[in-house]
């Protein structure tokens, strides 16, 4: 059975709502029937049912195409751009005073009388 969304069973639920926007009423119904027969995930059934209702009430499928890759992988570099050489040197404030006004050890302070 060929479904209107590539790799439908592995799509994250979060991207499904956006991916079905370009589907026709028949295509959404096909996904809903498939979902109810196979996985029957309540959240997915709700999303598909709501989209079907929107289409029956006059919504028009959006322009666009379905990609073979999930939406979440678009534009990612598949690695961390973080490099330890780009880290700043650790900066620890002085225990007493600041760099311009260094603190004085207690021995150098005048005694209170």
Helices and strands as residue ranges (DSSP letters): G 8-10, H 13-19, G 20-22, H 25-37, H 42-56, G 71-73, G 84-86, G 106-108
